[in-house]
Amino acid sequence: MVAREPGRQPSFEEDLRRIVGLEAEWVRTAVGSGNQERIRVFGSENAASAQGFCAWNGILASLTRTAQAAQDFAWERQDPRSLPILIERNRKNILFISSGDEYTGQTHTGTFPRSRNPKGAIVAALAQQNKELLGEEPTLFPVDSPEPTKHEFMEELLGFTTYVLLVHFSKRDREARYEVSRLDGLNTSRYLSVQGPRLIAPAYPLTDGDFDPNDPNDGFDGPQDFEVLPKG
């Protein structure tokens, strides 16, 4: 645990390391890598969703490489039903990467962020496990969705807390905002929400050259697991 001066509030860097098991520089470098991958597919010959997908994959690849190579942590990677997750066994944490809406990385709005895209059964199950750990009531799920079940990969992860790295590229503000926050649940439209602790990073500054006419967040999140899963 990081020693703090009496009366001094913990920093983003300290809490990220202590609570989640991530170094702030790893995440910032990953966001920068995602931005470079996004810029690489500028141009009308690319799909409209190419920017978001490439940004998501760039962040995922960079953070996976760095976290797995770290000596002081125990991060490993799994991909249940095509949802890439990172698992830190010492602290019993799970992390995945998601799009965030315009409220991502902001505290002055009074509104907690949500994902820009809907999520599937694995995220629903991880949210349910967070609720159970906190002793809270189960999340309400869409009527056309099965209740989240304890999928096979989760049997060895009972008692683990799930966090999500939310990322939003703001064309208006010329910055990328991001935070690592505890997964709360899914609403009836399957969009995820977060709750405290919200570990909010300083914004990653961007320039006019980091944007083109397309939406920089379109396509972010990669594959989704919407299949109806069997019980048991």
C-alpha positions in Angstrom: 0.0 0.0 0.0 1.3 3.5 -0.8 2.2 5.6 2.2 0.5 9.0 2.2 1.2 12.3 3.9 -1.2 13.0 6.7 -4.3 14.9 5.4 -3.4 14.5 1.8 -6.0 13.1 -0.6 -5.0 10.0 -2.6 -4.1 10.6 -6.2 -5.4 8.9 -9.3 -2.1 7.1 -9.7 -2.1 5.9 -6.1 -5.7 4.6 -6.1 -5.4 3.0 -9.5 -2.3 1.0 -8.3 -3.7 0.2 -4.8 -7.3 -0.6 -5.7 -7.1 -2.1 -9.2 -3.5 -3.0 -9.7 -2.7 -0.8 -12.7 -0.1 1.8 -13.2 -1.5 5.1 -14.5 1.2 5.3 -17.2 0.2 1.9 -18.6 -3.3 3.2 -19.2 -2.3 6.5 -20.6 0.1 4.9 -23.0 -2.6 2.5 -24.1 -5.0 5.4 -24.8 -2.3 7.0 -26.8 -1.7 3.8 -28.8 -5.5 3.5 -29.4 -5.5 7.1 -30.7 -2.6 6.3 -33.1 -4.4 3.2 -34.4 -7.5 5.3 -34.9 -5.7 7.9 -37.0 -4.2 5.2 -39.1 -7.6 4.4 -40.6 -8.6 8.0 -41.5 -9.9 8.2 -45.1 -13.2 7.6 -46.9 -11.9 4.2 -48.2 -12.2 2.8 -44.7 -15.4 1.7 -42.9 -17.2 4.3 -40.8 -16.7 2.1 -37.8 -13.0 1.5 -38.4 -11.8 4.3 -36.1 -13.6 3.1 -33.0 -12.7 -0.6 -33.5 -9.0 0.2 -34.1 -8.9 2.5 -31.1 -10.4 -0.2 -28.9 -8.1 -2.9 -30.2 -5.0 -0.6 -29.8 -5.9 0.2 -26.2 -6.6 -3.5 -25.5 -3.3 -4.7 -27.1 -1.1 -2.1 -25.4 -2.6 -2.6 -21.9 -2.5 -6.4 -22.3 1.2 -6.4 -23.2 2.2 -4.1 -20.4 0.1 -5.6 -17.6 1.1 -9.2 -18.4 4.8 -8.2 -18.4 4.6 -6.4 -15.0 6.6 -8.1 -12.2 4.7 -6.7 -9.3 1.2 -7.7 -10.5 -0.5 -10.9 -11.6 -2.5 -9.9 -14.7 -3.6 -12.5 -17.2 -5.8 -12.4 -20.3 -8.9 -14.4 -21.1 -11.5 -14.0 -23.9 -14.8 -15.5 -22.8 -17.3 -15.5 -25.6 -15.1 -13.0 -27.5 -15.1 -10.4 -24.6 -11.4 -9.7 -23.8 -10.9 -9.4 -20.1 -7.8 -8.9 -17.9 -7.7 -10.7 -14.5 -5.5 -9.7 -11.6 -5.5 -12.6 -9.1 -3.7 -11.0 -6.2 -6.4 -8.3 -5.8 -9.2 -10.4 -7.2 -10.0 -7.9 -9.9 -11.4 -8.2 -13.5 -11.0 -5.4 -16.1 -12.4 -4.9 -19.6 -12.4 -1.9 -22.0 -15.6 -0.1 -23.2 -16.8 2.9 -25.0 -18.0 5.7 -22.7 -20.4 8.5 -23.4 -19.7 12.2 -23.1 -19.9 12.1 -19.3 -16.8 9.8 -19.1 -14.0 11.3 -17.1 -16.1 14.2 -15.8 -17.3 14.8 -12.2 -18.9 18.3 -12.5 -21.9 17.2 -14.5 -23.6 15.2 -11.6 -24.2 12.4 -14.1 -22.4 9.0 -14.1 -21.3 7.8 -17.5 -22.7 4.9 -19.5 -21.4 2.9 -22.4 -22.1 4.2 -25.9 -23.0 0.7 -27.0 -25.1 -2.1 -25.5 -23.5 -5.1 -23.8 -24.1 -8.8 -23.7 -24.5 -11.7 -21.3 -20.9 -11.8 -20.0 -21.0 -8.2 -18.9 -24.4 -8.8 -17.4 -23.0 -11.7 -15.4 -20.0 -9.7 -14.2 -22.3 -6.9 -13.1 -24.5 -9.4 -11.2 -21.4 -10.7 -9.4 -20.5 -7.1 -8.4 -24.0 -6.6 -7.0 -23.8 -9.9 -5.0 -20.4 -8.9 -3.5 -21.9 -5.5 -2.4 -25.0 -7.2 -1.0 -27.2 -5.2 -3.4 -30.4 -6.2 -5.2 -30.0 -7.9 -8.6 -30.0 -5.7 -11.7 -33.1 -5.5 -13.8 -32.5 -7.0 -17.3 -34.4 -6.6 -20.6 -37.4 -8.9 -20.9 -36.0 -10.5 -24.0 -32.7 -11.4 -22.3 -31.9 -14.4 -20.1 -30.9 -13.8 -16.6 -27.1 -13.8 -16.3 -25.7 -17.1 -15.4 -22.5 -18.2 -13.8 -20.6 -19.0 -16.9 -17.9 -21.6 -16.9 -15.0 -19.2 -16.8 -16.5 -17.4 -13.8 -16.5 -20.5 -11.6 -12.9 -19.9 -10.6 -13.5 -16.1 -10.3 -16.1 -16.1 -7.5 -15.4 -13.1 -5.3 -13.7 -11.1 -8.0 -14.7 -7.4 -8.6 -15.1 -6.1 -12.1 -13.9 -2.7 -13.2 -14.3 -1.1 -16.6 -11.9 1.2 -18.4 -14.3 3.7 -20.1 -12.8 5.8 -23.0 -14.4 8.7 -24.8 -12.8 10.6 -27.7 -14.2 14.2 -27.6 -14.0 16.0 -30.9 -15.5 19.1 -29.3 -13.0 19.3 -26.5 -10.0 17.9 -28.5 -9.2 15.3 -25.8 -9.6 11.7 -24.9 -11.3 11.2 -21.5 -11.0 8.0 -19.6 -11.6 6.5 -16.2 -11.4 3.1 -14.4 -14.6 2.6 -12.5 -16.5 -0.3 -10.8 -19.1 -1.9 -13.1 -22.6 -1.3 -11.7 -25.1 -2.9 -14.0 -27.0 -2.8 -17.3 -30.2 -0.9 -18.0 -33.1 -2.3 -19.9 -31.5 -1.4 -23.1 -28.3 -3.2 -22.1 -26.1 -0.1 -21.7 -23.7 -0.4 -18.8 -23.4 2.0 -15.9 -20.7 2.5 -13.3 -20.5 3.4 -9.7 -17.8 4.4 -7.2 -14.9 4.2 -6.9 -14.5 6.2 -10.1 -10.8 6.6 -10.7 -10.7 9.5 -13.2 -7.6 10.2 -15.1 -6.4 13.6 -16.4 -7.6 14.1 -20.0 -5.3 13.0 -22.8 -4.9 16.1 -25.0 -5.5 15.9 -28.7 -5.3 18.3 -31.6 -7.2 19.1 -34.8 -5.0 16.6 -36.6 -6.3 13.8 -34.4 -9.8 14.0 -36.0 -11.5 13.8 -39.3 -15.2 14.2 -40.2 -16.2 10.8 -38.9 -17.3 10.0 -35.3 -14.1 8.9 -33.5 -16.1 6.6 -31.2 -18.1 4.8 -33.8 -17.3 1.1 -33.7 -15.6 1.1 -30.3 -16.1 -2.1 -28.2 -15.3 -4.9 -30.6 -17.5 -8.1 -30.6 -20.5 -8.4 -28.4 -22.0 -11.6 -26.9 -25.7 -11.3 -27.5 -26.5 -15.0 -28.0 -29.0 -16.6 -25.7 -27.0 -18.7 -23.4 -28.2 -22.0 -22.0 -28.9 -22.3 -18.3 -26.7 -24.3 -16.0 
